[in-house]
Amino acid sequence: MEWIDGSTGSAVVRDSRNGAHLPCAGETSALGTREPVSRTLRLAAIDVGSNTIHLLLAGCRPGAAPRQLFRRREFVQLGLDVAATGRVGPEHLERAARTLSGQVAEARRKGALKLAVGATQALRAAANGEEVAAVLAQRAGIPAVVVLGPAEEAQLAFAGATMALLPGTSTLLIDIGGASTQVALGPAGGSCSDHSLGLGSGSIAALAAGDPPSSEEWRAMQRRVGELIPDLVPPPPRTVALGTGGTITNLPRLLGREKGSALRLRDVEEVIEVFRELPVSEIATRSGMDLERVRLCRGGALILAHLMDLLGLPSVRCSERGLRDGMVTGILLRGEDWWRPLERPAAGPEVVQAARDALARR
């Protein structure tokens, strides 16, 4: 289990038994500052993905965009069942129900007043996806787990990833998930057009049984990536290229860099060469990453390299913000309809005003 302490702004991997703690309202953080009691509205977002179930707790204050406070990610891998049988089986359903219930309880303990839970490709593709979503919601004691459509997922991720950019900045977002990849283009803070691609880090990594993969397995992975990614038109000049999702945010660590660094195509190709030569256990030991994340990054790196080459991107800036941040913003702007698109996308100041209005209603 990975616990990321947002109070210090740094990513720390800890065993859940260590009880990683986020300062709540009125407590003192590791930086020696106190979290304001009355001026911070805490909201939470959980996405039920193909590889992981991931919680974000965010603090919303007047005069600022939502701030990441705490994240908890657990590997459940619903996508394995869906890829093999087209359905989520009882074992993975039970594991997902326990995980989601635990994360909902965690969010409430840490003061979240509202919570959004959305599911992505695994439940979209599963024949029993809606049934699974209903069971998960019932077990977690929440109104619903919303199965997001590809366009809804892309817009939420785009809103989250671009919230720190100057509104109107032409932006391309690559969001590599476990079983799907979203490529979105639009003005920061606005509506985006998107291509939803039916491949992700987990579905490509699953093609290799060897550790490291054999030459034949690598060729099969590369061939599959090429088959599933259509010809895409490069973005306009001076477009900012952002990347989000577990692969992109963790690849800098494999290069010995800080999270959030920019990645050039040759950087991604360098990581791919490491994947070709070394077993997962050795890479995990060197980087401090967990074994499963390293394994998934094999597939995600191939997807990213192909897209960067196809789209002519000199570099991609890694963003720690994405889908869950967009879900939090959705709660502020649309309440229980957090996933529905606005008729007119909100700019940054409107998000800030929504936080101010929500706090005034407390």
ZAMARGU-4260 file (C-alpha; in steps of 0.2 Angstrom, whole numbers, plus 5000, padded with zeros to 4 digits):
<rodrens>
0) 5000/5000/5000 | 5007/5017/4996 | 5003/5032/5007 | 5007/5049/5001 | 5008/5063/5014
5) 5002/5079/5005 | 5005/5090/5021 | 5024/5090/5017 | 5022/5090/4998 | 5032/5074/4996
10) 5029/5057/4991 | 5033/5044/5004 | 5030/5025/5002 | 5025/5017/5019 | 5018/5001/5025
15) 5000/5003/5031 | 5004/4997/5048 | 5015/5012/5051 | 4999/5022/5051 | 5004/5037/5040
20) 4995/5052/5047 | 4989/5068/5039 | 4986/5083/5050 | 4968/5087/5052 | 4960/5104/5055
25) 4969/5112/5070 | 4983/5100/5071 | 5001/5104/5067 | 5009/5097/5051 | 5027/5091/5048
30) 5031/5109/5042 | 5026/5116/5058 | 5011/5125/5051 | 4993/5123/5058 | 4979/5118/5046
35) 4965/5131/5048 | 4950/5125/5057 | 4936/5135/5049 | 4943/5141/5032 | 4947/5124/5024
40) 4933/5113/5016 | 4939/5095/5014 | 4932/5085/4999 | 4937/5068/4993 | 4938/5059/4976
45) 4940/5040/4974 | 4943/5032/4957 | 4940/5014/4954 | 4952/5010/4940 | 4958/4994/4931
50) 4974/4993/4942 | 4971/5003/4957 | 4958/5011/4969 | 4964/5028/4973 | 4959/5041/4986
55) 4962/5059/4985 | 4958/5071/5000 | 4959/5089/4995 | 4958/5105/5004 | 4948/5120/4997
60) 4950/5137/5003 | 4945/5154/4997 | 4958/5162/4985 | 4966/5146/4980 | 4963/5131/4969
65) 4960/5114/4978 | 4976/5108/4986 | 4980/5089/4988 | 4982/5084/5006 | 4982/5066/5006
70) 4982/5051/4994 | 4980/5032/4997 | 4982/5020/4983 | 4979/5001/4983 | 4981/4988/4969
75) 4965/4978/4966 | 4967/4975/4947 | 4949/4973/4942 | 4955/4974/4924 | 4963/4956/4925
80) 4946/4948/4927 | 4939/4959/4913 | 4953/4955/4901 | 4951/4936/4905 | 4933/4934/4906
85) 4924/4950/4901 | 4917/4951/4919 | 4923/4955/4937 | 4924/4939/4947 | 4918/4937/4965
90) 4936/4937/4972 | 4941/4954/4964 | 4924/4961/4968 | 4926/4956/4987 | 4943/4964/4987
95) 4937/4980/4978 | 4923/4981/4991 | 4934/4980/5006 | 4947/4992/4998 | 4933/5005/4993
100) 4925/5004/5010 | 4941/5007/5019 | 4945/5022/5008 | 4928/5030/5011 | 4930/5027/5030
105) 4948/5035/5029 | 4941/5050/5019 | 4927/5053/5032 | 4939/5051/5047 | 4950/5064/5039
110) 4936/5076/5038 | 4929/5075/5020 | 4912/5083/5020 | 4908/5077/5002 | 4914/5062/4992
115) 4914/5058/4974 | 4917/5040/4968 | 4920/5036/4949 | 4924/5020/4940 | 4934/5020/4923
120) 4938/5007/4910 | 4937/4991/4920 | 4919/4993/4924 | 4915/5002/4908 | 4920/4986/4899
125) 4914/4973/4911 | 4898/4964/4906 | 4893/4966/4925 | 4900/4983/4927 | 4884/4992/4933
130) 4880/4977/4945 | 4898/4978/4952 | 4896/4997/4954 | 4880/4995/4964 | 4887/4982/4975
135) 4903/4993/4979 | 4892/5008/4983 | 4881/4997/4995 | 4896/4990/5004 | 4904/5007/5006
140) 4888/5015/5012 | 4888/5029/4998 | 4874/5034/4986 | 4883/5028/4970 | 4899/5023/4961
145) 4897/5032/4944 | 4904/5023/4929 | 4911/5037/4919 | 4910/5037/4900 | 4927/5040/4891
150) 4922/5058/4887 | 4917/5062/4905 | 4934/5054/4911 | 4944/5064/4899 | 4936/5080/4903
155) 4938/5078/4922 | 4956/5073/4920 | 4959/5088/4908 | 4951/5100/4921 | 4961/5093/4935
160) 4978/5092/4926 | 4976/5110/4918 | 4970/5119/4934 | 4987/5127/4937 | 4989/5133/4920
165) 4985/5150/4913 | 4966/5149/4907 | 4966/5147/4888 | 4983/5139/4886 | 4983/5126/4872
170) 4986/5110/4881 | 4987/5092/4876 | 4985/5079/4890 | 4990/5061/4889 | 4982/5051/4903
175) 4988/5032/4903 | 4977/5021/4914 | 4977/5003/4917 | 4966/4998/4903 | 4963/5014/4893
180) 4972/5029/4888 | 4964/5046/4885 | 4972/5059/4873 | 4964/5076/4876 | 4967/5093/4867
185) 4959/5110/4872 | 4962/5126/4881 | 4966/5125/4899 | 4951/5127/4910 | 4939/5124/4895
190) 4932/5109/4885 | 4943/5097/4877 | 4941/5085/4862 | 4947/5068/4866 | 4952/5051/4859
195) 4949/5036/4870 | 4961/5022/4866 | 4958/5004/4871 | 4975/5000/4879 | 4983/5004/4895
200) 4999/5000/4906 | 4991/4984/4913 | 4984/4977/4897 | 5001/4979/4888 | 5011/4973/4903
205) 5001/4958/4904 | 5007/4952/4887 | 5024/4948/4894 | 5027/4933/4906 | 5045/4934/4907
210) 5055/4945/4919 | 5063/4953/4910 | 5052/4950/4895 | 5060/4940/4881 | 5063/4948/4864
215) 5048/4940/4857 | 5037/4947/4871 | 5044/4964/4868 | 5040/4963/4850 | 5022/4957/4854
220) 5020/4972/4866 | 5026/4985/4853 | 5016/4977/4840 | 5000/4978/4850 | 5003/4996/4855
225) 5005/5000/4836 | 4989/4991/4832 | 4978/5000/4845 | 4984/5018/4843 | 4977/5026/4827
230) 4985/5040/4817 | 4983/5056/4827 | 4986/5073/4821 | 5000/5083/4830 | 4994/5097/4841
235) 4996/5115/4836 | 5013/5124/4839 | 5016/5130/4856 | 5004/5118/4864 | 5009/5113/4882
240) 5010/5094/4883 | 5005/5086/4900 | 5005/5068/4906 | 4996/5060/4920 | 4992/5043/4927
245) 5003/5031/4937 | 5015/5027/4923 | 5019/5045/4918 | 5021/5052/4936 | 5032/5038/4941
250) 5044/5037/4926 | 5055/5051/4932 | 5059/5041/4948 | 5066/5027/4937 | 5078/5040/4930
255) 5083/5047/4947 | 5073/5063/4945 | 5059/5071/4956 | 5041/5068/4952 | 5034/5081/4941
260) 5049/5082/4930 | 5048/5084/4911 | 5051/5068/4900 | 5059/5069/4883 | 5056/5054/4871
265) 5074/5049/4873 | 5071/5048/4892 | 5057/5036/4890 | 5067/5026/4878 | 5081/5025/4891
270) 5069/5018/4903 | 5062/5005/4891 | 5080/4999/4888 | 5081/4996/4907 | 5065/4987/4907
275) 5072/4976/4893 | 5088/4971/4903 | 5083/4970/4921 | 5070/4961/4932 | 5056/4970/4941
280) 5064/4966/4958 | 5080/4975/4954 | 5072/4990/4946 | 5061/4991/4961 | 5075/4990/4974
285) 5085/5004/4964 | 5070/5016/4963 | 5061/5013/4979 | 5045/5009/4969 | 5034/4994/4973
290) 5035/4979/4962 | 5018/4980/4954 | 5020/4998/4949 | 5037/4994/4941 | 5029/4980/4931
295) 5015/4991/4925 | 5026/5005/4920 | 5034/4993/4907 | 5018/4993/4897 | 5014/5012/4900
300) 5032/5017/4894 | 5029/5009/4877 | 5012/5018/4875 | 5020/5035/4880 | 5035/5033/4868
305) 5023/5028/4854 | 5012/5043/4857 | 5026/5055/4859 | 5034/5050/4843 | 5017/5050/4833
310) 5012/5067/4840 | 5029/5075/4838 | 5031/5080/4856 | 5048/5085/4861 | 5044/5083/4879
315) 5029/5079/4891 | 5028/5088/4908 | 5022/5076/4921 | 5007/5082/4931 | 5003/5076/4949
320) 4985/5082/4946 | 4972/5073/4935 | 4956/5064/4936 | 4953/5065/4955 | 4957/5083/4956
325) 4944/5086/4942 | 4932/5076/4952 | 4935/5087/4967 | 4932/5103/4956 | 4916/5094/4950
330) 4910/5093/4967 | 4913/5111/4970 | 4904/5117/4954 | 4891/5104/4952 | 4888/5095/4968
335) 4880/5078/4966 | 4881/5080/4947 | 4900/5081/4948 | 4903/5071/4933 | 4892/5080/4921
340) 4899/5093/4909 | 4895/5111/4912 | 4887/5121/4898 | 4901/5133/4899 | 4917/5127/4907
345) 4922/5136/4923 | 4938/5146/4924 | 4950/5146/4938 | 4942/5161/4947 | 4925/5152/4947
350) 4932/5137/4955 | 4940/5148/4969 | 4923/5157/4971 | 4914/5140/4972 | 4926/5135/4987
355) 4922/5152/4995 | 4903/5149/4993 | 4904/5131/5000 | 4913/5137/5015 | 4901/5151/5018
360) 4887/5138/5019 | 4895/5127/5032
</rodrens>
